[in-house]
Amino acid sequence: MNGLIVADVAIAGGGIIGLSLGLELRRRGLSVVVVERQKAMSSASWAAGGMLAVHDPQNPAELLPLSLRSWELYPAYLERIEELSGLKVPLRTRRAMQYVEPARGDGGRYGDAVTAAEIAEFAPGLDTGSHQFEWLDEGSLDPNDVREALPPAFLAAGGTLLEETEMLSVQSGANGVEVETTRQRISAGMFVNCRGAWSGETSGDAERGLERLPVAPVKGQMGNLRCEPERLRCVVRAPGIYLVPRGDGRVTIGATIEHVGFDETVQESQVRQMAEAALRLLPEAEAPAQMDMWAGLRPGTPDTLPILGRAEKDRCWHATGHYRDGILLAPVTAHVMTQAMLGETTDVGLEAFSAGRF
Ligand SMILES: Cc1cc2nc3c(=O)[nH]c(=O)nc-3n(C[C@H](O)[C@H](O)[C@H](O)COP(=O)(O)OP(=O)(O)OC[C@H]3O[C@@H](n4cnc5c(N)ncnc54)[C@H](O)[C@@H]3O)c2cc1C
């Protein structure tokens, strides 16, 4: 162990949540150090599909105010990352075709029904069978773009990023927090737990000086098909499978939902099964023999809502448990957490997301 770092805020976890919060705190003038056990943006935040799925019918209703606010904040959030990093993070799609459950009926549909002419325009060759789809106004981005741009943006904003450094424990006292890591000690005014799937009880948090949180890893496997870029120009969400075109011939497909602990191995047979389902929808695409495949761990909670707000310990906070929507929710999480930490009224009420609800 060498050296002491002094900062206003120490954040554990250099995924999209920790770094976006760090960026927003820097914008408000606070000094910030982010501690990341591996490389920044190398866990769920990189593995994600990148859908900004504001109106996904699978989202719990309580998530909608946060999702809508995040979608509003997205343009300024991306602009700031681009300005600071000098790297582009474009929205790769701006519409999504969402399968409509027959039980929901017309009354349950949020968007306009997708017509045959629109399929010919946005997804020529898409075989929807007898299924109904609706249009949702939502974007998607390539998490690889965020992985390239967000860490340098945080550094350019004046943040400190300690990679390959594990947060070991946190002690809080009258004047601040002391954070032990595998490299340096940090003395800070506040601490935020942004450790994604590792935020929960299975990772020994009692020993780290934090309360136990019911956050558990939910594995997702993904892969890339290939097709001509103009064959698919919107996200498609069908039963059991989604397709996210990147605009350059890659079509990301996903994702499994597996409760198998901290296992990030890829089972090729499972990704090939998803590829078969995707190819039934989009027969013009192809599943290469050497197909890109990967897996990541979503930070799941019992009610699938994030945990945002104060921790039990003084001067400690949680911003975790974003499950399937952490890419969507990064801007609003950064925004409302900063407001809460500075004692301001938050744009969206955080009661439904408190750690105390469990
Ligand atoms: C397959 C898949 C598809 C997804 N698709 C979408 C999607 O389309 N849209 C969407 O919005 N969301 C999606 N998600 C969810 C989204 O990826 C997550 O909600 C989001 O990335 C969580 O961000 P995070 O920063 O909290 O976690 P992570 O990105 O996992 O970052 C947490 C970091 O904490 C670090 N860490 C852990 N313990 C310590 C420690 N003790 N000390 C220091 N560092 C530590 C880890 O190394 C890790 O880098 C998907 C997730 C998966 C896995």
PDBQT file of the ligand as one rigid body, heavy atoms in Angstrom, charges set to zero:
ROOT
HETATM    1  C1  LIG A 401     -25.919  -9.172 -21.558  1.00  0.00    +0.000 C 
HETATM    2  C2  LIG A 401     -26.372  -7.844 -21.033  1.00  0.00    +0.000 A 
HETATM    3  C3  LIG A 401     -27.178  -7.033 -21.818  1.00  0.00    +0.000 A 
HETATM    4  C4  LIG A 401     -27.587  -5.792 -21.329  1.00  0.00    +0.000 A 
HETATM    5  N1  LIG A 401     -28.305  -4.961 -22.157  1.00  0.00    +0.000 NA
HETATM    6  C5  LIG A 401     -28.649  -3.730 -21.721  1.00  0.00    +0.000 A 
HETATM    7  C6  LIG A 401     -29.302  -2.832 -22.584  1.00  0.00    +0.000 A 
HETATM    8  O1  LIG A 401     -29.565  -3.133 -23.760  1.00  0.00    +0.000 OA
HETATM    9  N2  LIG A 401     -29.637  -1.601 -22.103  1.00  0.00    +0.000 N 
HETATM   10  C7  LIG A 401     -29.349  -1.199 -20.821  1.00  0.00    +0.000 A 
HETATM   11  O2  LIG A 401     -29.688  -0.079 -20.436  1.00  0.00    +0.000 OA
HETATM   12  N3  LIG A 401     -28.687  -2.052 -19.980  1.00  0.00    +0.000 NA
HETATM   13  C8  LIG A 401     -28.348  -3.288 -20.403  1.00  0.00    +0.000 A 
HETATM   14  N4  LIG A 401     -27.699  -4.147 -19.566  1.00  0.00    +0.000 N 
HETATM   15  C9  LIG A 401     -27.511  -3.759 -18.173  1.00  0.00    +0.000 C 
HETATM   16  C10 LIG A 401     -26.326  -2.836 -17.979  1.00  0.00    +0.000 C 
HETATM   17  O3  LIG A 401     -25.216  -3.343 -18.668  1.00  0.00    +0.000 OA
HETATM   18  C11 LIG A 401     -26.010  -2.721 -16.485  1.00  0.00    +0.000 C 
HETATM   19  O4  LIG A 401     -27.162  -2.391 -15.744  1.00  0.00    +0.000 OA
HETATM   20  C12 LIG A 401     -24.955  -1.631 -16.256  1.00  0.00    +0.000 C 
HETATM   21  O5  LIG A 401     -23.842  -1.866 -17.079  1.00  0.00    +0.000 OA
HETATM   22  C13 LIG A 401     -24.528  -1.614 -14.801  1.00  0.00    +0.000 C 
HETATM   23  O6  LIG A 401     -23.447  -0.701 -14.722  1.00  0.00    +0.000 OA
HETATM   24  P1  LIG A 401     -22.523  -0.683 -13.452  1.00  0.00    +0.000 P 
HETATM   25  O7  LIG A 401     -21.528   0.382 -13.657  1.00  0.00    +0.000 OA
HETATM   26  O8  LIG A 401     -23.375  -0.638 -12.218  1.00  0.00    +0.000 OA
HETATM   27  O9  LIG A 401     -21.878  -2.143 -13.425  1.00  0.00    +0.000 OA
HETATM   28  P2  LIG A 401     -20.555  -2.720 -14.141  1.00  0.00    +0.000 P 
HETATM   29  O10 LIG A 401     -20.404  -2.230 -15.522  1.00  0.00    +0.000 OA
HETATM   30  O11 LIG A 401     -20.577  -4.183 -13.929  1.00  0.00    +0.000 OA
HETATM   31  O12 LIG A 401     -19.395  -2.065 -13.294  1.00  0.00    +0.000 OA
HETATM   32  C14 LIG A 401     -19.163  -2.401 -11.944  1.00  0.00    +0.000 C 
HETATM   33  C15 LIG A 401     -17.667  -2.362 -11.756  1.00  0.00    +0.000 C 
HETATM   34  O13 LIG A 401     -17.357  -2.502 -10.373  1.00  0.00    +0.000 OA
HETATM   35  C16 LIG A 401     -16.099  -3.141 -10.303  1.00  0.00    +0.000 C 
HETATM   36  N5  LIG A 401     -15.904  -3.653  -8.945  1.00  0.00    +0.000 N 
HETATM   37  C17 LIG A 401     -16.590  -4.630  -8.320  1.00  0.00    +0.000 A 
HETATM   38  N6  LIG A 401     -16.127  -4.801  -7.066  1.00  0.00    +0.000 NA
HETATM   39  C18 LIG A 401     -15.131  -3.885  -6.895  1.00  0.00    +0.000 A 
HETATM   40  C19 LIG A 401     -14.261  -3.548  -5.813  1.00  0.00    +0.000 A 
HETATM   41  N7  LIG A 401     -14.338  -4.167  -4.621  1.00  0.00    +0.000 N 
HETATM   42  N8  LIG A 401     -13.350  -2.573  -5.991  1.00  0.00    +0.000 NA
HETATM   43  C20 LIG A 401     -13.266  -1.908  -7.184  1.00  0.00    +0.000 A 
HETATM   44  N9  LIG A 401     -14.064  -2.182  -8.235  1.00  0.00    +0.000 NA
HETATM   45  C21 LIG A 401     -14.998  -3.153  -8.091  1.00  0.00    +0.000 A 
HETATM   46  C22 LIG A 401     -16.194  -4.222 -11.351  1.00  0.00    +0.000 C 
HETATM   47  O14 LIG A 401     -14.919  -4.664 -11.770  1.00  0.00    +0.000 OA
HETATM   48  C23 LIG A 401     -16.954  -3.516 -12.464  1.00  0.00    +0.000 C 
HETATM   49  O15 LIG A 401     -16.094  -2.970 -13.446  1.00  0.00    +0.000 OA
HETATM   50  C24 LIG A 401     -27.230  -5.380 -20.027  1.00  0.00    +0.000 A 
HETATM   51  C25 LIG A 401     -26.406  -6.192 -19.253  1.00  0.00    +0.000 A 
HETATM   52  C26 LIG A 401     -25.974  -7.403 -19.750  1.00  0.00    +0.000 A 
HETATM   53  C27 LIG A 401     -25.046  -8.245 -18.906  1.00  0.00    +0.000 C 
ENDROOT
TORSDOF 0
